[in-house]
Amino acid sequence: MMMLRFEEWLIAQQERDDLIGELARVPSMQVMQHKPSRRKFDEHKNWADIVIGMAETGYIAVFNEAWQEFVLAKQVAKDSLD
């Protein structure tokens, strides 16, 4: 079973006419480099680090909103498989 990932969800949001769509179109958000790690992969932390590293700090609140929408979408996807 493949789980929905934030990167896939965010790409699908690029056509939105709101701040989440704007965030999805920011070039630094479109390419996430996965670094090998011995620690458990923490998708939220990796994306939060990318957003925090951006020059535009206003995107932090937008990312938080986007993450909440993603979590809900992920739960709906999971429930539809059950």
N, C-alpha and C positions, 0 to 999 in steps of 0.2 A: 504494500500500500504506500503510495507516494503522498507525502504531506505537502500542503500549500506552503510555499516559502514567500517571505516578504518581497524579495527581489521580483518574483513573478507577479505578485499582486500589484506592486508599485508600477511595473511596466504597463499593466493593464489600466492604470489610472491616468496615463499621460494625456488622454483626450478630455479629461475633466476640465471644466471652466471654473476652477476654484483654487485655493492655495495648495491643496494636496496635488492637484494636477500640475501646478507650477513646480512644486517640489519634485514630482516624478520626472519632469523635463530637464531638471538641472543636470548638466553633464556629469558632475562628480557623483551623482546618485545613480546614474545609469550603468556604471561599471563598478562592481564591488570585487576587490581582490581578496580571495580566500587564502589566508596564510595557514600553512600546516601548524597545528598546535597539539601538544600532548593533553591539553585541557579539553574538557567537553566544549563543543561548539556552542556559543551563546549568540544566536542570531540577533537578538535585541541589542546586546552590548556592541556587537560589530557595527550595526547600523547607527546606533547612537553615537559611537566614536566618529563615524564619517560625518554625521550632521554637525556634531560639536566642532569638528575640525574645519568646517566651512566658514568662510568670511562672514556670511550673512546669518547672524545669530537669531534672527526672526524665524528661521526655519525650525528651530528646536521645538517650539510649541506646535507647529504644523506637523512635525514628525510624530510628536506624542499623540496628536489626534489621528494621524494616519495609522499609527501602530494599533490604537484601540479599534479602529475600523477593520484592520487586518486580522486582529485576534477574533473579532466577531465573525468575519468571513471564514476564517480557518475553522471555527467551531461549527458553523453551518455546513461547511464541506464535510467535516468529520461526521456530523449527525446524519447527513444524507447517505453516507456509506454504511451506517449501522442499521 
